[in-house]
Amino acid sequence: MSLAALVRTRSRRGNPDFVPSPPDRRGNSQAPRTGVAGTRIRQCALSALAGAALLLALGSPSARADDPDLISFTGSYFDVVHRKDPAFEGRVEYRSQDRWWVFKPFVGVMGTSDRAVYGYGGVLIDLYFGQHIVVTPSFAPGIYSHGDGKRLGYPVEFRSQIEVSYRFDNHTRLGVSFSHMSNASLGNKNPGVESLALTYVVPLNMLFGGR
């Protein structure tokens, strides 16, 4: 057995995510595709980080701090990873102060400079580290229309996001976030899209003359 064949055999035995590629025109096997394994590793890493943050924050007395109803204004770089259909993205969200255990409901609408529109609603968790640092993971299903922008393969899209913000004494926040949208393979194609964003969060009563 040749050295190359021996290496390929050991790779198949040791890697459950190994996906053999079809042979080329000369009958030689091509390099394995590792995209599936890489995606799983990233998903596991994000889940582990989110779980660790949740445990740390819920174990702190400051995690029980309450905020009022909030309105968030966001500007972001749409399709920041692949950059095949980049656009400016604007979002507005209403974040309720009500809690379902540790979860808070929220709704929002997003639009891009390519006339894509996304309306969504879901739940978030505010994790407080001290009095000023807030980490907010969230998840929301919604309906997406691509307009002249990126086609995501299905009208129903799911958005997951992690936001890190600084909370001022008047409960306003300034933060950055990274989000991912995909259709969870409901459609024949599932390209997904990521956004990198800057967000300003304001208490709802502050917008209407309250304090």
N, C-alpha and C positions, 0 to 999 in steps of 0.2 A: 504493500500500500504506500502511495506517495505521501510526502509530508503534508501537502495541501489537503489531501483527502482525509488524513488523520486529524488535522485541525478542524475540518468541517464536521467530522463525526463527533468529536468531543464537544463542539459548540452546540450541536443538536441535543446531546445528552444533558449538558449542564445548563441550558437556557430554555425554560419552558415557553418563553415568548419568541423563540427562534422561528422565523418564517422563511423557508427556503425560497429563493428566487428562481424563476424559470431559466433554463439554459439559454445562452446566446446562440447565434447562428452556427458557431463552431461546436456546439454541444457542451461548452464549459459552463459550469455553474457560476452565477454572478454572486456578488456580495449580498449577505442577508440584509433584509429590511428591518431596521430597529425603531421605526417610528412609533409602533404600537407600544413597545416597551418604554420608550422615552416618555410617551404621553402618560402611561400608568405611573411612572416614577414621579412625574410632576404633580399628578393628581394626589398621590399618596403623601407627597411632601407638603402640599397645601393643606390637606386634611389634617395632617399631624400638627402643623403649625397652628391652625385654627383651634384644634382641640386643646393644645397646650395653653394657648392664650385664654381660652374659655375657663379652663380649670384655675389658672392663676388669678384671673380677674374675679371670678365668683368666690374665690377664697379670701378676697380682700374686702374689708368693710366699706371702702370707697366705691365698690361696685354697685352698692345699693343706692347711690346718689340718684336723685330724680331730676329730669329735665322737663320743661314744658313742651307743648306741641311745637314742632319745628318746621320751617320751610327751608329747603336747600336749593341753591343755584349753582349749577355746574357747567364748566366749559372743558372740553376734552378733545384729545386727538383720537379720532375714530380709525380703527384698523392700524393701530400703532405697531403691531408685530409683523404682519405680512406686508403691509403697505402696498397692496394691490389696488385698493379703492380708498385711499385716505380722504378724510373729510373733517371739517370742524363739527363737533357735536355739542349741542346744548341740552341741558336737562333741568327740570324743575320737579321737586318731590315734596310731598307732605308726609311728615313723620309724626305719628301719633305718640302722645305720652302714655297711652294705655298699655298695659302689659298683659300678655298671655304667658304666665310663668316668667321666663326670661326674655320672651320674644315681644317685639313691638311691631304693629302693622304699619305699612307705608304704601303709598301709591305715587306714581310719577308718569311723566311723559317726556319723551326724547325726540329731538329732530336733528338732522344733519344738514350741512350745506349742499348735499346732493339730494335733498328733499326726501330722505328716508324718515319714517316716523315709527315710533315704538311706544305703545301704551302698556303699562305693567303695574302689578301690585303684588306685594309679598310681605316677608317678615325680615326683621333685622335684630341684632343684639348689640347693645352698647356696652362695651367692656371698658371700665374706668380704671386707669392706672394712676393713682393719686387723684388730685383735683383737676388736673388740666389735660392729661393725655387720654384720648378716647380712641379705641380701636373698634370699628363697626363692620363686622361681616354681615352680608345680606344675601337673600335669594328671592327671586321674583320671576314668575311666568308672565308672558305678555303676548301681544299681537304686533307683528312687525310688517311694515310695508316698505319695500326697498326704494321706491321712487326712481331716481336716476342713479342710485348708489349701489352698494354691494348687495348681491343676492345671497340670502342665507339658507335657501333651500326649502323653507316651509314657513307658513304664516305664524305658527306658534313657536316662540323662542323663549329660552330660559336664560336669565342673567344672574350670575354669581359675582360678588364684588367684595373686596376688602378695602376699607378706608381707614386712614390714620389721620387724626385731626388734633389740633390744639384748642381746648375749650377755655374761653375767656371768662372772667368773673360774671359778666352779664349773660352768660349762656350762649353767646355766639361762638361759632367754631370756624376755623380755617384748616382745610385738610387736603390731602392728596389721596387718590384712589386708583385701583386697577381692577378692571372688570372683564368678564368673558361672557359672550352670548353664543348660544348654539341651540339647535333644535333637538338635541338628544337622539339623533338618528331617526326622528319621526319622518323626515323626508328622504328622498333618494340621495340627496347630497347634503352634507353637513359641514360646510367650510368653517363656520364659527368666525368670531371677530373679537378683538380685544381693544379696550380703550384705556388711555392714561389721562387722568382728570385732576382738575383743581376745583375744590368745592368750598363755598361759603354758606354757612348755616346760620339762620336767624330765628329766634323765637317768634311764633306766630303773633303774639300780642304786641310785639315790638313794631310790627308792620302796620298796626292799626292804632298807634298812638299810646299803647300801654307801656309799662315798664317791666 
